[in-house]
């Protein structure tokens, strides 16, 4: 599965709207095949003021003939780290829009590097992004090792190892730390709170062992307090997990989203009761299943097969229990398209299920306060038009003939490779 390359340049504009001109009061997109989450049916979408409205196409001043195109909600990337600073920011935004990905969850970033580019997101002509800022972890926990490695490679201009805490991560070892650091955490205005759980069943053993530097997370006993404090501040909690016990801790504490499926270091088997509770509490799980591909070349064939077999078992268990699965790649060199490519190889999901996971369910998980992911009156007028039926051939998701975001059509220049 080749990683789709980042576009080198992109021009974004509202079609047929010049400076100072007024947008048409109503526009009807007619002669389309509209996706309802299960199937496509002939229909029209009437747009006014950036929203879909309940009105007949005959009431509009402007009509756009979709030529029988297949209309779906925009795609989404629930977990990545490739936005939030100046490094290839314009190119990465352009790549997301080119692929029809309008919504992105950046689940770890440095606020001081994000602030100078924050104005480039969350506009009708760009991607909408939710930022977690630095995740909450324990002394010596993930992602401290990675942050320090990237710092040494020059990724964080202006930072030192002494200034990374509070920006790249926040160390919380006890209730006193949580009380003391909480004002600083909220002062940086995170959109969500991300917590780190890694092999929490071994927390006591790993806590003071330097061999586990970067391979541990929060004391699981602190998670309920963090969730309670976050919810009191109106913030949702996304939990990084690696093992079935981490999943249990997160679900039991009432987190809002689970940011990984886990099982990348050793096969792990989720408890069906925990999965049932996650479904009952409507806790979405971000798949990030393709992360396993990073390990393929470093593992024996049998070891990789064992990890993948457990991954498939867990996906099938969650699928059967009705857990909301949403697409996220956690692959900064790619996008969620890479994740859907991998998920297709597992032969667990129908094309309709993949479309829902990638568009409807993903955008709702990132922005539950907004009306996204459905092509119904009252929802934001954001959608893609495909040139062929993705239920018949999922490759049609790459054949995007029109992108509309909040009532505005986007013109996007293809990646450089597309010109050859």
N, C-alpha and C positions, 0 to 999 in steps of 0.2 A: 504494500500500500504506500505509494509515494506521498510524501508530505507536500501539500499544495504550497507553492512558494508565495512569499509576501509580495504584493504588488509594489513596483518601484514608484509609480505615480498614479494619482487618481484625481479626476475633476468631478466635483459634486455640485449639482445645480438643480433648482426647481425648474422642471420643464415648462417652457413657454411663459415664464413669469420673470419679467425684468425688474430692475431697481425701481421702487416706488409704485409699481403696478399692484392693483388689488387682485387677490386670488378670486377665481370664480366662486360665486356664492354656493353653488351646488354642482357636483360633477357625478355623472352616472357612468360606471364602468360596466358595460353591457356585453352580452354574448360570451359569458365566462362559464367555466365549470367550477363550482364553489365547493371547497372541502368543509365537511361538517364534523370531522374527527373520525369518521368511518368510511365515507365514500364521497364522490363528487356528484353534484347535481347542477343542471343548468340554472343560471340565475344572474342577477346583477347586484352590484354594490353601489349604493348612493352615499356620497361623501359630502359633508358640510362642516366647516370649522374644525377640520382635523379629525372628525369622528364619523363613523358609519351611522346613518340615520334611517329611520323607518319611513321611507317615502318611495313613491313610484318613480321609475326612470323618466317618465314623461314630464315630471315636475322640474327637471334640471335644465340649466342653461347650457351645459356642456356635456357631451357624451364621448366616451372613449370606447371604441370597439376592441374587445380583447381577442377577437378572432377565434373563439373556442378555447382559449388558453385555460390552463388549470390554476386556480387561485387558491393559495394556501397562506397561513400566517407566516410571518418572518421566522427565520431560524434563530437559534440562541446558543450561547456558549456559557454554561453554568459555572465553569471553573477553569481559570487560566491566570497567568501572571505577565502577559505580554503587552499590557497597557499600563499607564500610570507614571510614565517618565518620558523624557524627550527622545530616548533611543528608538528610532524607527517608528515614532508615534503616528505620523501622517500615513506612512506606508501600511502600517498594521490596521489602522482604521479603514483605509481603502480596501485592503484585502477582505476584512470582515464584510463590508458593504457589498463588495463584488460577489461574495459567496452568499449574500442574502442573510447574513447574520447581523441582526440589529441590536441584540441585547447580550451583554457580557458581564459575567461576575468575575471581578479581580479579587481573589481571596487572600491576597497578601501584597502589600505595597508600602512604600515609604512616603508618608504624607508630604514631607518637605520636597520630595522630587515630583510628587503628583500635583501639588498646588500650581506650579507654573503652566501646566498643560490641562488643568481641570476644565478650562473654558472650551476645550476642543471636543468635549463629550456632552451627551445629554442635550442635543439640539436636533431639530428635524433633519438636518443634513449630515448627522454623524451617528455613531453608535451610542446607545444608552448603557451606562456602566454603573455598577454598584461596587463600592470599595470597602474592603475589610480593614485596611491599614495593617499595622503589625499584629500578628496573632498572639494570643496568650499561651505561654508555655512555662516550663519549669527551668530552673538553673541547669544549663547544659543540654536543654531539650531542643528538639526540632523547632524552627529552622536555623538555630544559631550557627551551627557548623556551616551550612550552605551560605548564609549571609556573610560570614567571615571569609569564606572562600571567594565569593563574588566580589567582596570588597578588595581583597588582594589582587583580583584581576582587573580592578579599575571600574567596576560597574556602578559604584555609588560615589560620584564626585562630591567632594566636600565632607565626606564622612570618615570617621575613624572607628576603631573597635569600641572606643569609649562612648561614642555618640550614637552607635547603632541601637542600643536599648531604648525603648520608648518609641522608636520609629520602625525598625525592621522587625522587632518582636518586643514583647513585654513579659518580663519574668514575674510570675506569681507563684510563690512557694507556700503561702499560708494565708489565712484570713486577714492578717494584719497587712500583708502586701496588697491584697485586693482592696482593702479599705483605703490604704495610702495612695495607691496608683490609680484608682478609679477616676478621680477628677481629671487627671492628665489624659487618661484614655478617652474620655468623652469630650474633652476640650479639643481634640483633634478631629472631631465630628465624623466618626466612622459611620458608614451606612449600615453595617452589620458588625457583629463581633464574631471572630473566628477563634476557636479553641483547639488545642493540640492534644490528642490522645494517641499514644503509641504503646502498645503492649501494657496497658494499664494494670493487667493482672500481675505484672512483674514490677510495678512501680517501686516498691520498697527495695527490691534487689538492684534495680538499675539506678536508683536515685543518686547514689554517691560513687558509682563506678565509672571511672573515666573511659573505660572501653565502650560505654554506651553514649558517649558524647554525640549529640545529634540524633540519637535513636531512642528517645524517651519524650514524655510529655508531662502534662499536668498530673498532680495528685488527683485521682478520681474522686476523692472525698470533697474536693473543692468545687466540682462541676455544678452541683445543685445551687450553691451560693452564687456562682458566676451567672448562671441562667436566671436566677431570681433577680439579681441586680440589673442585668441587661434588660430583662422584660420590664422592670420598673422604670427604666429609662426609655422605653419604647424601641428597643433594639432587639432584633432577632439574632439567634446564635447558630452559627454553622460549625459543625464539629468535624475536624480531621480525625479519621480513625484508621487503624491497621488490622485489628483483630476482632473476633466475635465479642470478646469482653469489652472492648472499646465501644462497639455498637451497643451493647447492653447498657453501659454507663451513660452513653449519650441519650438513648431513648428513655431510660429510667429518669434522667434528670430533666427531660422535657425540652431538649434542643429543638430548633425549628427546621433545620436541614442537616443532613449528613453529607459531608463534602467528598467522601470517597466511599467506595464499596469495601476496600481493604483487601487483605490477602495477597500482598505483593512480595512479602519477605518469606512467608511460610503459608502453606494452605490453612485456611481458617473456615470454619463451618458455622454459619449464623444459627442461633437458637430460634426455632420456629415461633416460640412464644414472643420473643423480642420482635421478630418480623411482624407478627400479628398486631402487636401493640403499635409499631411504627405505622402500619396501615390504618389502624383505628384512629390514631392521633394525626393522621394526614402529614406525616413527616416525609418529605421527599428525600430520595437518595440520588446523589449525583454519581453517575456510573464510573467515570474515569477508568474504564476497563482496559483501554488501549495502553495504559502505563505498563502493562505486563510485557508489551513488545520491547520495552527498554532492556528487559532482562533476558530475552531469548538467546542472544549470542553469548551471554556470560554463564548460562546454565546448561546442564546436560539435557538431552532430549527428554529423559524421564522426569527430571526435576521441573522443567517447564510444563510438561504435560500434567503433572500433579497440581501445580498452581492453577493452570487453566481449567482443569476438571472441577476444582473447588469453586473457582469463579463462576463457572456455568451453573453449578449446583445452587450457589447463592442467588444468582440472577433468576433462575427458574423458581426458587422458593419465594423470592420477593414478588415476582410476576404473578405467581399463583395466589399469593395472599392479597394482592391488590395494592401493593406499595407503589407510590408514584415514582417512577424512574425518570430522571431527566439527564440530558446529554451534556457532559462536560469532559474536556480532554486533559486538563492540567499539563498540556504540552506546549510550552511557549514558542516552540519553533513551528507550530501548526495552529489549527483551529478545531472547532468541534466537528468539522467535516471529517477529520482524521478519526475521531471517535466513532462516528456513524459508520465509516468504512470498516472499522474493526468489529463493531457490534453485528454488522451484517454477516461477517464470516462465522459467527457463532450459531446462526440459524435458529435463533430463539424468538425472534420478533417478526411479525408481518410488516409489510411496508407501511401500512396504516399506523401500526403501533410505533414504528420508528418516527414517522412524521409527527405524531402527537408528542412523543418524548422530546423531539428536537425543537418543536415549535410551541405548541399549545402549553404543555406542562412545564417546559423549561422557563419560558418568559413569566409564567405565573409564579414560579418558585422564586425567581429573582426579584420581581416587582409585584407582590401580591396586592399592594394598595392601588394598583392601576388596572384598568380593564384592557387586558392584552390577551392575545392568543386565540381569539374567536372572531369570526367574520359575521358579527351580529350587530344589530342596532345598539348604540350606546358604547360600543367598543372603539378604541383608537383605530383610525383608518390607516393601518399599516399592513401591507400584504405583499406577496410576491406572485407573479404570474409566470408559470412554466409553459414551455412549448410542447410538452408531452405529459402523459399520465404517469406520475411517480408510483402509483399503485401497481401498474403493469411493469414498470422498469424504474427502479429507484435512481438510476443514473440520470433520470430526467430532472432531479433536483439541481443538477449543474447547468441545466438549460433554462436560465432565468431570462425572460424577455422584458420584464417590467418590475421595478422596485418602487413601491409607494410607502412613504413613511410619514405618518401623521398628516395625511392628505396631500403630501408633496411627492411628485415623481422625481426619482434620483437618476442622474446620468453618471455612470461610473466607467472610467477608462479601464479596460482589462489589464491584468498583469502583463509585463513585458513579454513573457514567453508566449502569451496568447496571440501575439501579432505574427508569429512565425509559422 
